[in-house]
Amino acid sequence: MTGMRPWRGFWSGTWRRRGGLNGHRLTLEVFLIGVVFVAVPYFSTNNIAEAYLSTVFDPEIALDRQIPVWNWTILPYALLYAFYPATLILTPKDDSGRIEMILTIQMMIMVTAFCCVIFLLLPAEIDMRDQIDWGTMSAWEDALFTFIHSSDNPWNAWPSLHIVHSYILARVMTHWMIGRRASSPVPWNFAIFILWLEWTLLAISILTTKQHYMFDLVTGVIVAHLAWLALERAMSNARDLGPSRFTEESGWTD
């Protein structure tokens, strides 16, 4: 994952339609593409593993069971699902921002595909849910745990896509917020602080909710950071070239 080239034919139609729906057409298309090429592969491999596969490589170590369950951390864990719409909302509403949005979803598709291949070739069941004491939960904790357990089988262990996706999106949102904070530094600096506080709690929560092993966290951070470096280079190249030249060289325009 040392570099990323924009996909030529895949994005050309999306780019030409970007001005539709009062400028919201691109956001809608990126959302739908994310559902098809990010969400569907994840949940498909998760259900395939649950139904047909058995553990090939077990990354569990003694420390994984020594880490306590903190019921309240199911909240920062579940807040991953707020990262996706937040990224779309924060996208700058100009062609440079739209290009960066496309490059971001392209990287999300690539890392999801990479991780899903590992999930199928080296499946690992995360069998630590027996450590959870349901009797100690509040009503909202019980509701969130029930939702997560009913929608996400204890597979797709490593690299943790919870970490991979959240890290990439947090870096992209930070990049955009830094670009805006010159005019209002206090609120944007506070927003960046809150974002990374949430990400830190999310990273801890994958262990304290017994959703992942330590190995999943470490490999997730490695994959995520390598992906971000490749994405950052692609975004920098787009800024250097400018929207017109970048889209022309990428084959998105005639």
N, C-alpha and C positions, 0 to 999 in steps of 0.2 A: 504494500500500500504506500509506495514511495511517490506516487504522482497520480493525477487524475485529469483526464481529458474530457471535455464536455461531449456528450453524445450528440452526434450530428442530426440524423433523421428523427430521433426520438423526441427532441425538443423543438424542432422547427415549427410544427403546427401550433404547439402551445405558445411559442413566442409570438407568432403572427396574430394570435387571438388575444394577446395580453390586455388589450384595451377594452375588450367587451365587458358588458355588465357594469358600466361606469368605472372601469379599472379593476373590478373584482374578479374578472374571469380567470386570470392566472392563479390567484389564490385558491379559487374553487377547484381548478384543475390539479394543482399541486396537492391539495387535500385528498382528492379522489385517487390520484396516483399513489399517494402514501398509503391509503387504505388497501389498494390492490397489491402493491409491490413491497410494502413493509408489514402491515398488520396481518394480511392473509398468509404470507409465508411463515410468520412467527407462529400463529395459532394453528396452522396446518401441521407444521412439524411437531408442535407441542402435543397435538392430539394423535398424530401418527406414533410418536414415541410412547405415549400412554397406552395405546391400543396394541402395538405390535413389537416394540423394541424392549430390550433389557440392557442393563448397565454394561458397558464395555470398559470404560475407564472411570474408576471411582476416586474423585479428588478429595474426599473427606479426610480430615486430620483430627486429632484429639481436640485441638483448640476449637473446632467448629461446635462441638457439643458443650464446651466450657463457657462459651459466650452466652450470657443470659438472654431470656426473652423479655423485651420491653414492649408491652402491648401498644403503648401510645405511638411507637415508631411506625405503625401501619399507616399513619397519616402521611408523613413525608414519603413513605414508600408509594402510596397511592397517588401522590401529587405528581408523579411522573407524567400522568395523563394530562396534566395542565401545561406541561412543557410544549406539547405539539401546537395547540391553538395559540399559546402565548408567542411562539416563534412566528406564526403567520401574522399575528396582530402587530408585532414589532417590526416586521419587514418594511424598510424604507419604500415609500410609494413613488419611486422613480425607476428608470431602467437599470441603473446600477444595482439598486436593491433587489429588483426582480431577478436579475442575473444571479445574484448571490443566493436568493431563495431557491432557484433552480439547481444551482451547484450543491446546495445543502441537501435537498431531497435526493439528488443523484447519489451523494455520498451515503445517505441513510439507506438507500436501496442496496448499494454495494456492500456495506458492512453487515446489513441484515442477511443478505445472501451468503456472505462469507461465514457468518455465525451459524446460519441454518444448516450449511453443509457439515459443520462440526457437530451440530446437534444430532444429525442423522448418522454420521460415520462413527462418532465416539459418544454415544448417548450416555447420560449419567442421571440417575434418579436422585432427587434431593429428598432423602428420607429422614427428615428431622422434625416433621410436623407433630410427632408424638410428644415433643417437649413443650408444646403450647398448652397452657392451662386455661381452658375456655371459661372456667368458673370465676376467674379473677377479672374478666373483662367488663368494661362499661358497655352500654347499649351501642354506642357509635363504634367502639372498637370491634365488637362482635359483628356488626353490620359490615364493616370494611374487610375484616378477615374472611367473612363468609363470601363476600363478593369476589375477593381475590382468589380464594380457593375454588370457587365454582367456575371461574373463568380461566384460570391458569393452572394447569396440571403441574405437579412437582418434577418437571423435566426441563429441557433447554437450559442446562446448568451453566456451562462455560463456553465462551466468555459471556458474562452477564450482559444481556442486551439492555437491561434496566440501567446499567452503568454506561454502556456504549452510547445509547441514544441520549440519555440525559446529559452526558458530558459534552457531546458534540453540540447539542442544542444550546446548552449553557454557554459554551464558547462563542457560538454564533450570536446569541442574544447579547452577550457582553460586548462583542465587537460593534453591534449596532447601537447599544446604549452609550458606549464611549464616544461614538460619532455624534451623539446628540447632547452630551452633557456640557458642552461649552457654554450654551445659553442658560442652562439650569443645572449647575453642577451638584447642588445638594440633593435634590430628589433623585437624580439619575445615579449618583454615587450610593445613595441609600438603596435604590432598587438593585444595583449590582451586588451590594452586601447581602441583601435578603436572598437574592438568587443563589449565591454561593453558599450561604448558610443552609438553604434548603437542599442544595446538592450534597453538601457534607452530611447532613442528616439522612438523606436518601441513601448515600453510600453506606452509612452505618446500618441503616434499617434493613438492607438486604440480608444482613447477618442476624440482627436482633429480632426479626420476624420469622427466621428460619426458612427464608425463601431461597437462600443461596449459601454456598460454602465460601471460605476465605479465598480459595483458588479462583473461584468465579469472579470475585472482586478484583483480584490482582490482574488476571488475564483481561478482564473487561477494561480496566484502566489502560493497560498497554495497547490494546486494539483501538480504543477510543482516541488515545493521544496520537497514535500513528495516523489514524484517519483524519484527525483535526489538522495535523501538519500538512497532509496532502490537500485537504480542503482549503486551508489558509493560503497555500501557494497558488491554487487555482483562482481564489478570490483576488489575491494580489495581482495576478496576471491580468485578470479582467479589469481591475482598476487602472492598471498601467496602460492598457490598450484603449480603454474607453468603451462604452456600450456599442457604438456603431461598428468599430473595427473588430471588437471581440465577437459579436454575433455574426459578422460576416466571415471571419476566419473559422468560426465554429460550425458554419454551414447552416445557421438558423435563418439567415436572410439570403436573398439572391444577390 
